Amino acid sequence: MHFDAIGRVPGDPILGLMGAYANDPNPRKFDLGVGVYKDSQGLTPIPRSVKLAEQRLVDSQDTKIYIGGHGDAAFGKVINELVLGSDSKLIATQRAGATQTPGGTGALRLSADFIAHCLPGRGVWLSNPTWPIHETIFAAAGVKVSHYPYVGSDNRLDVEAMLATLNQVPEGDVVLLHACCHNPTGFDLGHADWQRVLDVVRSRKLLPLIDFAYQGFGDGLEQDAWAVRLFAAELPEVLITSSCSKNFGLYRDRTGALIVCTQDAEKLLDVRSQLAHIARNLWSTPPDHGAAVVATILGDPELKSLWADEVETMRLRIAQLRAGLLEALQPYGLAERFAHIGVQRGMFSYTGLSPAQVQELRDHHSVYMVSSGRANVAGIDASRLDLLAEAIARVV
């Protein structure tokens, strides 16, 4: 029959951890695999600001008609301002525009197809390591994928090696940069590092594609946007992918945007026409609900203030979990060995644990994390930090 030659591909290893964890009967288990925020009860809650905005939408929405190729215009306006700043000169001069996408992943796929169709022959350079889906999205679009060093085998950020490689990148290629809360390592560039990267990007005439999936989870909503706004202000052309999954808790509502910054307003219209054309053949028009929620929250000062407080609460909890784990490791003489956990930012940590140690943690202690040693810090139960530290101590 027609499907006889079709084989089975392995499931996504990160999503596969969800099933393994769910089927583990051990009541002392830890889920440090899938990248979702969890509160002190181990739940991924819907923020109160989101619930209030949703209620308003239930009461006021009177249609579910398509929202157009670029999505909800109100969402596009507020996400532009959230990412670039409400006082952005690019917004004032109509040099920046947002195209709504199904999540940050959709924004990445739209950018990949845009590069393939409108910038043929350009390759994309990804950090080593990076989020695995970066690799497959650009490969699926037919864009050549190369890598620049980021974190070395010693589990340390290697800025010099990164810059040395970027200095050799062919002019015109695309370089994908993580704005903050690097996934999977948690290691972020400092301000001085970003300035040096900007200098190389400018001198090599590279096109920066900045993945901004965790705004507010690193050092704060405004602070996390520092590098994005620097590049947008200093360079004529920038691509930015934004996600509302984490900071709005809209994981399953698939809410994101591809923001384009151009040299002038006319060129923005050209580029956006291409994006709408490409999106038409990917998802036609994006889903409405999540974007309407975001537009409602960011368009209302009271709701926006509540939301900002909720994001800050999540950020502080993650930071406290990092500090708490280091404190729990202290009695085992491991605080210095794992000191990088306190330096990293956001939900993820490259722990430095080997695949064999990760497997032992899973088999003997029901601690679930990715085989690379990447742990979702936001999945830690603060009341059981001592138990997690003991498990780590037993395998190192």
Contacts in CASP RR format, 6 or more apart in sequence:
PFRMAT RR
TARGET T0000
AUTHOR 0000-0000-0000
METHOD contacts of the structure
MODEL  1
MHFDAIGRVPGDPILGLMGAYANDPNPRKFDLGVGVYKDSQGLTPIPRSV
KLAEQRLVDSQDTKIYIGGHGDAAFGKVINELVLGSDSKLIATQRAGATQ
TPGGTGALRLSADFIAHCLPGRGVWLSNPTWPIHETIFAAAGVKVSHYPY
VGSDNRLDVEAMLATLNQVPEGDVVLLHACCHNPTGFDLGHADWQRVLDV
VRSRKLLPLIDFAYQGFGDGLEQDAWAVRLFAAELPEVLITSSCSKNFGL
YRDRTGALIVCTQDAEKLLDVRSQLAHIARNLWSTPPDHGAAVVATILGD
PELKSLWADEVETMRLRIAQLRAGLLEALQPYGLAERFAHIGVQRGMFSY
TGLSPAQVQELRDHHSVYMVSSGRANVAGIDASRLDLLAEAIARVV
13 370 0 8 1.000
13 371 0 8 1.000
14 33 0 8 1.000
14 34 0 8 1.000
14 35 0 8 1.000
14 132 0 8 1.000
14 370 0 8 1.000
15 34 0 8 1.000
17 31 0 8 1.000
17 33 0 8 1.000
17 34 0 8 1.000
17 368 0 8 1.000
17 369 0 8 1.000
17 370 0 8 1.000
18 31 0 8 1.000
18 34 0 8 1.000
20 362 0 8 1.000
20 368 0 8 1.000
21 29 0 8 1.000
21 31 0 8 1.000
21 33 0 8 1.000
21 368 0 8 1.000
24 366 0 8 1.000
24 368 0 8 1.000
26 366 0 8 1.000
28 365 0 8 1.000
28 366 0 8 1.000
28 384 0 8 1.000
28 387 0 8 1.000
29 366 0 8 1.000
29 367 0 8 1.000
29 368 0 8 1.000
30 365 0 8 1.000
30 366 0 8 1.000
30 367 0 8 1.000
30 368 0 8 1.000
30 379 0 8 1.000
30 380 0 8 1.000
30 381 0 8 1.000
30 384 0 8 1.000
30 388 0 8 1.000
30 391 0 8 1.000
31 38 0 8 1.000
31 368 0 8 1.000
31 376 0 8 1.000
31 379 0 8 1.000
32 367 0 8 1.000
32 368 0 8 1.000
32 369 0 8 1.000
32 375 0 8 1.000
32 376 0 8 1.000
32 377 0 8 1.000
32 379 0 8 1.000
32 380 0 8 1.000
33 368 0 8 1.000
33 369 0 8 1.000
33 370 0 8 1.000
33 374 0 8 1.000
33 375 0 8 1.000
33 376 0 8 1.000
33 379 0 8 1.000
34 376 0 8 1.000
35 347 0 8 1.000
35 348 0 8 1.000
35 376 0 8 1.000
35 378 0 8 1.000
36 44 0 8 1.000
36 246 0 8 1.000
36 251 0 8 1.000
36 376 0 8 1.000
36 378 0 8 1.000
36 379 0 8 1.000
37 44 0 8 1.000
37 246 0 8 1.000
37 249 0 8 1.000
37 314 0 8 1.000
37 318 0 8 1.000
37 347 0 8 1.000
37 378 0 8 1.000
37 379 0 8 1.000
38 44 0 8 1.000
38 378 0 8 1.000
38 379 0 8 1.000
39 45 0 8 1.000
39 317 0 8 1.000
40 317 0 8 1.000
40 381 0 8 1.000
40 382 0 8 1.000
40 383 0 8 1.000
42 379 0 8 1.000
42 381 0 8 1.000
44 249 0 8 1.000
44 251 0 8 1.000
46 249 0 8 1.000
47 248 0 8 1.000
47 249 0 8 1.000
47 307 0 8 1.000
47 310 0 8 1.000
48 306 0 8 1.000
48 310 0 8 1.000
49 297 0 8 1.000
49 303 0 8 1.000
49 304 0 8 1.000
49 306 0 8 1.000
49 307 0 8 1.000
49 310 0 8 1.000
50 248 0 8 1.000
50 249 0 8 1.000
50 250 0 8 1.000
50 293 0 8 1.000
50 297 0 8 1.000
50 307 0 8 1.000
52 303 0 8 1.000
52 306 0 8 1.000
53 292 0 8 1.000
53 293 0 8 1.000
53 296 0 8 1.000
53 297 0 8 1.000
53 300 0 8 1.000
53 303 0 8 1.000
54 293 0 8 1.000
56 296 0 8 1.000
57 289 0 8 1.000
57 292 0 8 1.000
57 293 0 8 1.000
57 296 0 8 1.000
61 292 0 8 1.000
64 288 0 8 1.000
66 284 0 8 1.000
66 285 0 8 1.000
67 100 0 8 1.000
67 285 0 8 1.000
67 286 0 8 1.000
67 288 0 8 1.000
67 291 0 8 1.000
68 285 0 8 1.000
69 99 0 8 1.000
69 100 0 8 1.000
69 276 0 8 1.000
69 279 0 8 1.000
69 280 0 8 1.000
69 284 0 8 1.000
69 285 0 8 1.000
69 286 0 8 1.000
70 76 0 8 1.000
70 98 0 8 1.000
70 99 0 8 1.000
70 100 0 8 1.000
70 272 0 8 1.000
70 275 0 8 1.000
70 276 0 8 1.000
70 279 0 8 1.000
71 99 0 8 1.000
71 100 0 8 1.000
71 285 0 8 1.000
71 286 0 8 1.000
71 288 0 8 1.000
71 291 0 8 1.000
72 100 0 8 1.000
72 288 0 8 1.000
72 291 0 8 1.000
72 292 0 8 1.000
72 295 0 8 1.000
74 292 0 8 1.000
74 295 0 8 1.000
74 299 0 8 1.000
75 98 0 8 1.000
75 100 0 8 1.000
75 255 0 8 1.000
75 257 0 8 1.000
75 291 0 8 1.000
75 292 0 8 1.000
75 294 0 8 1.000
75 295 0 8 1.000
76 97 0 8 1.000
76 98 0 8 1.000
76 100 0 8 1.000
76 257 0 8 1.000
76 291 0 8 1.000
76 295 0 8 1.000
77 98 0 8 1.000
77 295 0 8 1.000
78 294 0 8 1.000
78 295 0 8 1.000
78 298 0 8 1.000
78 299 0 8 1.000
79 98 0 8 1.000
79 242 0 8 1.000
79 244 0 8 1.000
79 256 0 8 1.000
79 257 0 8 1.000
79 259 0 8 1.000
79 294 0 8 1.000
79 298 0 8 1.000
80 88 0 8 1.000
80 91 0 8 1.000
80 96 0 8 1.000
80 97 0 8 1.000
80 98 0 8 1.000
80 259 0 8 1.000
81 88 0 8 1.000
81 91 0 8 1.000
81 298 0 8 1.000
82 215 0 8 1.000
82 221 0 8 1.000
82 225 0 8 1.000
82 242 0 8 1.000
82 298 0 8 1.000
83 212 0 8 1.000
83 215 0 8 1.000
83 225 0 8 1.000
83 228 0 8 1.000
83 240 0 8 1.000
83 242 0 8 1.000
83 259 0 8 1.000
84 90 0 8 1.000
84 91 0 8 1.000
84 96 0 8 1.000
84 225 0 8 1.000
84 228 0 8 1.000
84 229 0 8 1.000
84 232 0 8 1.000
84 259 0 8 1.000
84 261 0 8 1.000
85 91 0 8 1.000
85 225 0 8 1.000
85 229 0 8 1.000
88 96 0 8 1.000
88 229 0 8 1.000
88 232 0 8 1.000
89 95 0 8 1.000
89 233 0 8 1.000
90 96 0 8 1.000
90 232 0 8 1.000
90 233 0 8 1.000
90 261 0 8 1.000
93 265 0 8 1.000
94 265 0 8 1.000
94 268 0 8 1.000
95 261 0 8 1.000
95 262 0 8 1.000
95 263 0 8 1.000
95 264 0 8 1.000
95 265 0 8 1.000
95 268 0 8 1.000
96 232 0 8 1.000
96 259 0 8 1.000
96 260 0 8 1.000
96 261 0 8 1.000
96 262 0 8 1.000
96 268 0 8 1.000
97 259 0 8 1.000
97 260 0 8 1.000
97 261 0 8 1.000
97 268 0 8 1.000
97 272 0 8 1.000
98 242 0 8 1.000
98 257 0 8 1.000
98 258 0 8 1.000
98 259 0 8 1.000
98 260 0 8 1.000
99 107 0 8 1.000
99 110 0 8 1.000
99 257 0 8 1.000
99 258 0 8 1.000
99 259 0 8 1.000
99 260 0 8 1.000
99 272 0 8 1.000
99 275 0 8 1.000
99 276 0 8 1.000
99 279 0 8 1.000
100 255 0 8 1.000
100 256 0 8 1.000
100 257 0 8 1.000
100 286 0 8 1.000
100 291 0 8 1.000
101 107 0 8 1.000
101 109 0 8 1.000
101 110 0 8 1.000
101 241 0 8 1.000
101 256 0 8 1.000
101 257 0 8 1.000
101 258 0 8 1.000
101 279 0 8 1.000
101 283 0 8 1.000
101 286 0 8 1.000
102 254 0 8 1.000
102 255 0 8 1.000
102 256 0 8 1.000
102 283 0 8 1.000
102 286 0 8 1.000
102 287 0 8 1.000
103 243 0 8 1.000
103 244 0 8 1.000
103 245 0 8 1.000
103 254 0 8 1.000
103 255 0 8 1.000
103 256 0 8 1.000
104 213 0 8 1.000
104 241 0 8 1.000
104 242 0 8 1.000
104 243 0 8 1.000
104 245 0 8 1.000
104 256 0 8 1.000
104 257 0 8 1.000
105 133 0 8 1.000
105 137 0 8 1.000
105 243 0 8 1.000
106 241 0 8 1.000
106 254 0 8 1.000
106 256 0 8 1.000
106 258 0 8 1.000
106 282 0 8 1.000
106 283 0 8 1.000
107 241 0 8 1.000
107 242 0 8 1.000
107 243 0 8 1.000
107 256 0 8 1.000
107 257 0 8 1.000
107 258 0 8 1.000
108 133 0 8 1.000
108 134 0 8 1.000
108 137 0 8 1.000
108 211 0 8 1.000
108 241 0 8 1.000
109 137 0 8 1.000
109 140 0 8 1.000
109 141 0 8 1.000
109 282 0 8 1.000
110 258 0 8 1.000
110 275 0 8 1.000
110 278 0 8 1.000
110 279 0 8 1.000
110 282 0 8 1.000
111 209 0 8 1.000
111 239 0 8 1.000
111 241 0 8 1.000
111 258 0 8 1.000
112 124 0 8 1.000
112 137 0 8 1.000
112 138 0 8 1.000
112 140 0 8 1.000
112 141 0 8 1.000
112 142 0 8 1.000
112 143 0 8 1.000
113 141 0 8 1.000
113 278 0 8 1.000
113 282 0 8 1.000
114 239 0 8 1.000
114 258 0 8 1.000
114 271 0 8 1.000
114 274 0 8 1.000
114 275 0 8 1.000
114 278 0 8 1.000
115 122 0 8 1.000
115 123 0 8 1.000
115 124 0 8 1.000
115 138 0 8 1.000
115 141 0 8 1.000
115 143 0 8 1.000
115 174 0 8 1.000
116 141 0 8 1.000
116 142 0 8 1.000
116 143 0 8 1.000
117 274 0 8 1.000
117 278 0 8 1.000
118 271 0 8 1.000
118 274 0 8 1.000
119 174 0 8 1.000
119 207 0 8 1.000
121 144 0 8 1.000
122 143 0 8 1.000
122 172 0 8 1.000
122 173 0 8 1.000
122 174 0 8 1.000
122 207 0 8 1.000
123 143 0 8 1.000
123 144 0 8 1.000
123 145 0 8 1.000
123 146 0 8 1.000
123 170 0 8 1.000
123 173 0 8 1.000
123 174 0 8 1.000
124 138 0 8 1.000
124 143 0 8 1.000
124 144 0 8 1.000
124 145 0 8 1.000
124 146 0 8 1.000
124 173 0 8 1.000
124 174 0 8 1.000
124 175 0 8 1.000
124 176 0 8 1.000
124 209 0 8 1.000
125 146 0 8 1.000
125 147 0 8 1.000
125 148 0 8 1.000
125 165 0 8 1.000
125 166 0 8 1.000
125 169 0 8 1.000
125 173 0 8 1.000
125 174 0 8 1.000
125 175 0 8 1.000
125 176 0 8 1.000
126 134 0 8 1.000
126 135 0 8 1.000
126 138 0 8 1.000
126 145 0 8 1.000
126 146 0 8 1.000
126 147 0 8 1.000
126 148 0 8 1.000
126 176 0 8 1.000
127 147 0 8 1.000
127 148 0 8 1.000
127 149 0 8 1.000
127 150 0 8 1.000
127 162 0 8 1.000
127 176 0 8 1.000
127 177 0 8 1.000
127 178 0 8 1.000
127 182 0 8 1.000
128 147 0 8 1.000
128 148 0 8 1.000
128 149 0 8 1.000
128 150 0 8 1.000
128 151 0 8 1.000
129 150 0 8 1.000
129 151 0 8 1.000
129 184 0 8 1.000
129 185 0 8 1.000
129 350 0 8 1.000
129 372 0 8 1.000
130 147 0 8 1.000
130 150 0 8 1.000
130 176 0 8 1.000
130 178 0 8 1.000
130 183 0 8 1.000
130 184 0 8 1.000
131 183 0 8 1.000
131 184 0 8 1.000
131 211 0 8 1.000
134 176 0 8 1.000
134 211 0 8 1.000
135 145 0 8 1.000
138 145 0 8 1.000
139 145 0 8 1.000
143 174 0 8 1.000
146 169 0 8 1.000
146 173 0 8 1.000
148 161 0 8 1.000
148 162 0 8 1.000
148 165 0 8 1.000
148 166 0 8 1.000
148 169 0 8 1.000
148 175 0 8 1.000
149 158 0 8 1.000
149 161 0 8 1.000
149 162 0 8 1.000
149 165 0 8 1.000
150 157 0 8 1.000
150 158 0 8 1.000
150 162 0 8 1.000
150 182 0 8 1.000
150 185 0 8 1.000
150 187 0 8 1.000
151 157 0 8 1.000
151 158 0 8 1.000
151 185 0 8 1.000
151 187 0 8 1.000
151 350 0 8 1.000
152 158 0 8 1.000
152 161 0 8 1.000
155 340 0 8 1.000
155 350 0 8 1.000
155 352 0 8 1.000
156 187 0 8 1.000
156 340 0 8 1.000
157 185 0 8 1.000
157 187 0 8 1.000
157 189 0 8 1.000
159 189 0 8 1.000
159 193 0 8 1.000
159 196 0 8 1.000
162 197 0 8 1.000
163 196 0 8 1.000
163 197 0 8 1.000
163 200 0 8 1.000
166 175 0 8 1.000
166 197 0 8 1.000
166 200 0 8 1.000
166 201 0 8 1.000
166 204 0 8 1.000
166 206 0 8 1.000
167 200 0 8 1.000
167 203 0 8 1.000
167 204 0 8 1.000
169 175 0 8 1.000
169 204 0 8 1.000
169 206 0 8 1.000
171 204 0 8 1.000
171 205 0 8 1.000
171 206 0 8 1.000
172 204 0 8 1.000
172 205 0 8 1.000
172 206 0 8 1.000
172 207 0 8 1.000
173 206 0 8 1.000
173 207 0 8 1.000
174 206 0 8 1.000
174 207 0 8 1.000
174 208 0 8 1.000
174 209 0 8 1.000
174 239 0 8 1.000
175 201 0 8 1.000
175 206 0 8 1.000
175 207 0 8 1.000
175 208 0 8 1.000
175 209 0 8 1.000
176 209 0 8 1.000
176 210 0 8 1.000
176 211 0 8 1.000
177 197 0 8 1.000
177 208 0 8 1.000
177 209 0 8 1.000
177 210 0 8 1.000
177 211 0 8 1.000
177 227 0 8 1.000
178 188 0 8 1.000
178 210 0 8 1.000
178 211 0 8 1.000
179 210 0 8 1.000
179 211 0 8 1.000
179 212 0 8 1.000
179 214 0 8 1.000
179 215 0 8 1.000
179 224 0 8 1.000
179 225 0 8 1.000
179 227 0 8 1.000
179 228 0 8 1.000
179 240 0 8 1.000
180 188 0 8 1.000
180 212 0 8 1.000
180 214 0 8 1.000
180 215 0 8 1.000
180 216 0 8 1.000
180 217 0 8 1.000
180 218 0 8 1.000
180 219 0 8 1.000
180 224 0 8 1.000
180 227 0 8 1.000
180 345 0 8 1.000
180 346 0 8 1.000
181 188 0 8 1.000
181 213 0 8 1.000
181 214 0 8 1.000
181 217 0 8 1.000
181 218 0 8 1.000
181 224 0 8 1.000
181 345 0 8 1.000
181 346 0 8 1.000
181 347 0 8 1.000
181 348 0 8 1.000
182 188 0 8 1.000
182 345 0 8 1.000
182 348 0 8 1.000
183 213 0 8 1.000
183 214 0 8 1.000
183 347 0 8 1.000
183 348 0 8 1.000
184 348 0 8 1.000
184 350 0 8 1.000
184 370 0 8 1.000
184 372 0 8 1.000
184 374 0 8 1.000
185 344 0 8 1.000
185 348 0 8 1.000
185 349 0 8 1.000
185 350 0 8 1.000
185 374 0 8 1.000
186 344 0 8 1.000
186 345 0 8 1.000
186 346 0 8 1.000
186 348 0 8 1.000
186 349 0 8 1.000
186 350 0 8 1.000
187 340 0 8 1.000
187 343 0 8 1.000
187 344 0 8 1.000
187 345 0 8 1.000
187 350 0 8 1.000
188 218 0 8 1.000
188 344 0 8 1.000
188 345 0 8 1.000
189 197 0 8 1.000
189 227 0 8 1.000
191 226 0 8 1.000
191 227 0 8 1.000
194 226 0 8 1.000
194 227 0 8 1.000
194 230 0 8 1.000
195 230 0 8 1.000
198 230 0 8 1.000
198 231 0 8 1.000
198 234 0 8 1.000
198 235 0 8 1.000
200 206 0 8 1.000
201 208 0 8 1.000
201 231 0 8 1.000
201 235 0 8 1.000
202 234 0 8 1.000
202 235 0 8 1.000
207 237 0 8 1.000
207 238 0 8 1.000
207 239 0 8 1.000
208 231 0 8 1.000
208 235 0 8 1.000
208 238 0 8 1.000
208 239 0 8 1.000
209 239 0 8 1.000
209 240 0 8 1.000
209 241 0 8 1.000
210 227 0 8 1.000
210 228 0 8 1.000
210 231 0 8 1.000
210 238 0 8 1.000
210 239 0 8 1.000
210 240 0 8 1.000
210 241 0 8 1.000
211 241 0 8 1.000
212 224 0 8 1.000
212 225 0 8 1.000
212 228 0 8 1.000
212 240 0 8 1.000
212 241 0 8 1.000
212 242 0 8 1.000
212 243 0 8 1.000
213 241 0 8 1.000
213 242 0 8 1.000
213 243 0 8 1.000
213 245 0 8 1.000
213 246 0 8 1.000
214 224 0 8 1.000
214 243 0 8 1.000
214 246 0 8 1.000
214 247 0 8 1.000
214 346 0 8 1.000
214 347 0 8 1.000
215 221 0 8 1.000
215 224 0 8 1.000
215 225 0 8 1.000
215 242 0 8 1.000
215 247 0 8 1.000
216 223 0 8 1.000
216 224 0 8 1.000
216 247 0 8 1.000
216 311 0 8 1.000
216 312 0 8 1.000
216 315 0 8 1.000
217 224 0 8 1.000
217 246 0 8 1.000
217 247 0 8 1.000
217 311 0 8 1.000
217 314 0 8 1.000
217 315 0 8 1.000
217 318 0 8 1.000
217 345 0 8 1.000
217 346 0 8 1.000
217 347 0 8 1.000
218 224 0 8 1.000
218 315 0 8 1.000
218 318 0 8 1.000
218 345 0 8 1.000
218 346 0 8 1.000
219 315 0 8 1.000
219 345 0 8 1.000
220 311 0 8 1.000
220 312 0 8 1.000
220 315 0 8 1.000
221 247 0 8 1.000
221 308 0 8 1.000
221 311 0 8 1.000
221 312 0 8 1.000
228 240 0 8 1.000
231 238 0 8 1.000
232 238 0 8 1.000
232 240 0 8 1.000
232 261 0 8 1.000
235 261 0 8 1.000
236 261 0 8 1.000
236 262 0 8 1.000
236 263 0 8 1.000
237 261 0 8 1.000
237 262 0 8 1.000
237 263 0 8 1.000
238 260 0 8 1.000
238 261 0 8 1.000
239 258 0 8 1.000
239 259 0 8 1.000
239 260 0 8 1.000
239 261 0 8 1.000
240 258 0 8 1.000
240 259 0 8 1.000
240 260 0 8 1.000
240 261 0 8 1.000
241 256 0 8 1.000
241 257 0 8 1.000
241 258 0 8 1.000
241 259 0 8 1.000
242 256 0 8 1.000
242 257 0 8 1.000
242 258 0 8 1.000
242 259 0 8 1.000
243 255 0 8 1.000
243 256 0 8 1.000
244 250 0 8 1.000
244 255 0 8 1.000
244 256 0 8 1.000
244 290 0 8 1.000
244 291 0 8 1.000
244 294 0 8 1.000
245 251 0 8 1.000
245 254 0 8 1.000
245 255 0 8 1.000
245 256 0 8 1.000
246 347 0 8 1.000
247 311 0 8 1.000
247 314 0 8 1.000
248 255 0 8 1.000
248 290 0 8 1.000
248 293 0 8 1.000
248 294 0 8 1.000
248 297 0 8 1.000
248 307 0 8 1.000
250 290 0 8 1.000
250 293 0 8 1.000
250 294 0 8 1.000
253 287 0 8 1.000
253 289 0 8 1.000
253 290 0 8 1.000
253 293 0 8 1.000
254 286 0 8 1.000
254 287 0 8 1.000
254 290 0 8 1.000
255 287 0 8 1.000
255 290 0 8 1.000
255 291 0 8 1.000
255 293 0 8 1.000
255 294 0 8 1.000
256 291 0 8 1.000
258 275 0 8 1.000
260 268 0 8 1.000
260 271 0 8 1.000
260 272 0 8 1.000
260 275 0 8 1.000
262 268 0 8 1.000
262 271 0 8 1.000
279 285 0 8 1.000
279 286 0 8 1.000
296 303 0 8 1.000
297 303 0 8 1.000
297 304 0 8 1.000
297 307 0 8 1.000
298 304 0 8 1.000
298 307 0 8 1.000
314 378 0 8 1.000
315 346 0 8 1.000
317 378 0 8 1.000
317 382 0 8 1.000
318 346 0 8 1.000
318 347 0 8 1.000
318 377 0 8 1.000
318 378 0 8 1.000
320 382 0 8 1.000
321 377 0 8 1.000
321 378 0 8 1.000
321 379 0 8 1.000
321 380 0 8 1.000
321 382 0 8 1.000
321 385 0 8 1.000
322 341 0 8 1.000
322 342 0 8 1.000
322 344 0 8 1.000
322 349 0 8 1.000
322 377 0 8 1.000
323 342 0 8 1.000
324 382 0 8 1.000
324 385 0 8 1.000
325 338 0 8 1.000
325 341 0 8 1.000
325 377 0 8 1.000
325 380 0 8 1.000
325 385 0 8 1.000
325 388 0 8 1.000
325 389 0 8 1.000
326 335 0 8 1.000
326 338 0 8 1.000
326 339 0 8 1.000
326 341 0 8 1.000
326 342 0 8 1.000
327 335 0 8 1.000
327 385 0 8 1.000
328 385 0 8 1.000
328 386 0 8 1.000
328 388 0 8 1.000
328 389 0 8 1.000
329 335 0 8 1.000
329 337 0 8 1.000
329 338 0 8 1.000
329 389 0 8 1.000
329 392 0 8 1.000
329 393 0 8 1.000
331 389 0 8 1.000
332 389 0 8 1.000
332 390 0 8 1.000
332 392 0 8 1.000
332 393 0 8 1.000
334 389 0 8 1.000
334 392 0 8 1.000
334 393 0 8 1.000
334 396 0 8 1.000
337 396 0 8 1.000
338 351 0 8 1.000
338 392 0 8 1.000
340 349 0 8 1.000
340 350 0 8 1.000
341 349 0 8 1.000
341 351 0 8 1.000
341 377 0 8 1.000
344 350 0 8 1.000
346 377 0 8 1.000
346 378 0 8 1.000
347 376 0 8 1.000
347 377 0 8 1.000
347 378 0 8 1.000
348 374 0 8 1.000
348 375 0 8 1.000
348 376 0 8 1.000
348 377 0 8 1.000
349 374 0 8 1.000
349 375 0 8 1.000
349 377 0 8 1.000
350 372 0 8 1.000
350 373 0 8 1.000
350 374 0 8 1.000
351 369 0 8 1.000
351 373 0 8 1.000
351 374 0 8 1.000
351 375 0 8 1.000
352 373 0 8 1.000
353 361 0 8 1.000
353 369 0 8 1.000
353 373 0 8 1.000
353 392 0 8 1.000
353 395 0 8 1.000
353 396 0 8 1.000
354 373 0 8 1.000
355 371 0 8 1.000
355 372 0 8 1.000
355 373 0 8 1.000
357 373 0 8 1.000
357 395 0 8 1.000
357 396 0 8 1.000
358 369 0 8 1.000
358 370 0 8 1.000
358 371 0 8 1.000
358 372 0 8 1.000
358 373 0 8 1.000
359 371 0 8 1.000
360 395 0 8 1.000
361 367 0 8 1.000
361 369 0 8 1.000
361 391 0 8 1.000
361 392 0 8 1.000
361 395 0 8 1.000
362 368 0 8 1.000
362 369 0 8 1.000
364 391 0 8 1.000
364 394 0 8 1.000
364 395 0 8 1.000
365 391 0 8 1.000
365 394 0 8 1.000
365 395 0 8 1.000
367 388 0 8 1.000
367 391 0 8 1.000
367 392 0 8 1.000
369 375 0 8 1.000
369 376 0 8 1.000
380 388 0 8 1.000
381 388 0 8 1.000
END
